[in-house]
Amino acid sequence: MTQPRHQIRALHTDSTITVYQAYAPGIGPEAARDGRFPAAWRRDRMTWIKPSFLWMMYRSGWGTKEGQEHVLAVEITREGFEWALRHACLSHYERGLHADRDTWRRELRRAPVRVQWDPERDLHLQPLPHRSLQLGLTGEAARRYADEWIVSITEVTPLARMIHARVQGGELGAARRLLPDERPCPVSEETMTHLYR
């Protein structure tokens, strides 16, 4: 079955959604241990969250890139995630969605959340035709994320290495069975209408 080009797919429950990030040793293990980000985590910087496990593997090189050695599964409230979507602006100008470039630039400057739709990835981390959502959180959104939305933080680096080893060994079926169960995440059309054309 063909995937819709723009669709949020994630590990989720009725009340939470899991997103992924990768951090250096100074942040990742402590965040997983305490269930919250340590003082070294800077609320004044943009932080990107990704509901796609395989997109995170692509970005972090299966948790091997410098500064991204610790892959975290961050379970956050659906309420917080949907707040982020409602307060987001696309990171690029889209003719037909934005009135004009100047209007888009003003919206982008005001928005505490940025949205990018990047090609989803397969087990070999090759691009697929459909897109994967990324949310860039800054200002109020980053503070809400760190202080209000987090339900749990789990380090999934061992899982990433296990799946990668299966892929390298040609055991794609076994690798696929280990992936998080990412399903379409129902979000109202009203919440999404300004985020893709």
C-alpha positions in Angstrom: 0.0 0.0 0.0 1.3 3.5 -0.9 2.0 5.8 2.0 0.6 9.3 1.9 3.4 11.7 1.1 2.8 13.7 4.3 1.7 11.7 7.3 2.8 11.5 10.9 3.8 8.0 11.7 5.0 7.3 15.3 5.0 5.0 18.2 2.0 6.4 20.1 -0.7 5.7 22.6 -4.0 7.6 23.2 -2.1 10.1 25.4 1.5 10.1 24.3 3.8 10.0 21.3 7.5 9.0 21.1 10.1 11.1 19.4 13.8 10.6 19.0 16.9 12.6 19.6 20.6 11.8 19.8 23.0 13.4 22.3 26.6 13.3 23.4 27.8 11.5 26.5 27.4 14.7 28.6 23.6 14.7 28.1 22.2 11.4 26.9 22.9 9.0 29.8 21.9 11.5 32.4 18.7 12.4 30.7 17.8 8.7 30.4 18.7 8.1 34.1 16.7 11.0 35.4 13.8 11.2 32.9 14.6 14.8 32.3 17.3 16.8 30.6 20.2 17.9 32.7 21.4 21.4 33.3 23.8 21.1 30.4 20.8 20.9 28.0 20.3 24.4 26.7 16.7 25.7 26.6 17.8 28.7 24.5 18.8 26.6 21.5 16.6 25.0 18.9 16.2 21.3 19.5 14.8 18.9 16.8 12.5 16.0 17.6 11.7 13.2 15.1 8.9 10.6 15.4 10.7 8.4 12.9 13.2 5.9 14.4 14.9 5.2 11.1 15.2 8.9 10.2 17.0 9.3 13.6 19.3 6.4 12.6 20.0 8.2 9.3 20.8 11.4 11.1 22.9 9.9 13.8 24.6 7.1 11.8 23.0 4.5 14.0 24.3 6.4 17.0 27.9 6.4 15.9 28.3 10.1 14.8 30.3 12.3 17.2 28.0 14.1 19.6 25.1 11.7 18.8 26.3 8.5 20.5 23.3 8.2 22.8 20.0 7.8 21.1 17.0 8.7 23.2 13.3 7.8 22.9 11.4 10.6 24.5 7.8 9.9 25.2 5.9 13.2 25.3 2.2 14.1 25.8 0.0 14.1 22.7 -1.3 17.4 24.0 2.2 19.0 23.9 2.9 17.5 20.5 -0.3 18.9 19.1 0.4 22.3 20.6 3.8 22.2 18.8 2.0 21.5 15.5 -0.5 24.2 16.0 2.2 26.8 16.7 4.5 25.6 13.9 5.6 27.2 10.6 7.2 25.3 7.6 10.9 25.9 7.5 10.7 26.7 3.8 8.4 28.9 1.7 5.7 26.9 -0.1 3.9 28.7 -3.0 0.1 28.2 -2.6 0.4 27.6 1.1 1.9 31.0 2.1 0.5 34.3 0.8 4.0 35.4 -0.3 7.6 35.1 0.9 7.4 38.1 3.2 4.4 36.7 5.0 6.1 33.3 5.4 9.3 35.1 6.8 7.2 36.9 9.3 5.4 33.7 10.4 8.7 31.9 10.6 10.2 34.6 12.9 7.2 34.5 15.2 6.7 30.7 15.3 8.3 28.8 18.3 8.2 25.6 16.1 9.6 24.8 12.7 8.5 21.9 10.5 10.5 20.0 8.0 9.3 17.1 5.9 12.3 15.0 4.9 12.4 11.7 3.0 11.6 8.8 5.2 14.3 6.1 5.3 14.4 2.3 4.8 16.5 -0.1 6.8 19.5 0.7 4.6 18.8 4.4 5.4 18.0 5.1 1.7 15.3 7.7 1.0 11.7 6.6 0.4 9.1 8.6 -1.6 7.0 9.6 1.4 8.1 12.1 4.0 9.0 12.1 7.7 8.1 14.9 10.1 10.7 16.8 12.1 9.9 19.5 14.6 12.4 22.2 15.6 11.5 23.6 19.0 12.8 27.0 20.2 11.9 29.5 22.8 8.6 28.7 24.5 8.3 25.4 22.7 11.7 24.2 23.8 10.9 25.2 27.4 7.5 23.4 27.3 9.1 20.3 25.8 11.7 20.1 28.5 9.6 21.1 31.5 6.0 20.0 30.7 5.6 17.5 27.9 8.1 14.7 28.8 6.6 11.6 30.2 9.7 9.4 30.0 13.1 9.2 28.4 14.7 5.8 27.5 18.1 5.2 25.9 17.6 3.1 22.8 21.2 3.0 21.6 21.5 -0.8 22.3 18.4 -1.3 20.2 19.9 0.8 17.4 23.1 -1.3 17.4 21.1 -4.5 17.5 19.0 -3.5 14.4 22.1 -2.2 12.6 23.9 -5.5 13.2 20.9 -7.4 11.7 20.9 -5.1 8.7 24.7 -5.5 8.2 24.2 -9.3 8.4 21.5 -9.3 5.8 18.8 -10.3 8.3 16.3 -7.7 7.2 13.2 -9.5 8.5 14.8 -9.8 11.9 15.8 -6.2 11.8 12.3 -5.1 10.8 10.7 -7.0 13.7 12.9 -5.1 16.1 11.7 -1.7 14.9 9.4 0.4 17.0 5.7 0.0 16.0 5.3 3.3 14.1 1.7 3.7 12.9 -0.2 6.6 11.5 -0.8 9.1 14.3 -4.3 10.6 14.1 -4.1 14.4 14.1 -6.9 16.7 13.1 -6.8 18.2 9.6 -7.2 21.6 11.2 -4.0 21.1 13.1 -2.1 20.1 10.0 -3.5 22.3 7.2 -0.8 25.0 7.5 2.1 22.4 7.4 1.9 21.0 3.9 0.3 21.6 0.6 
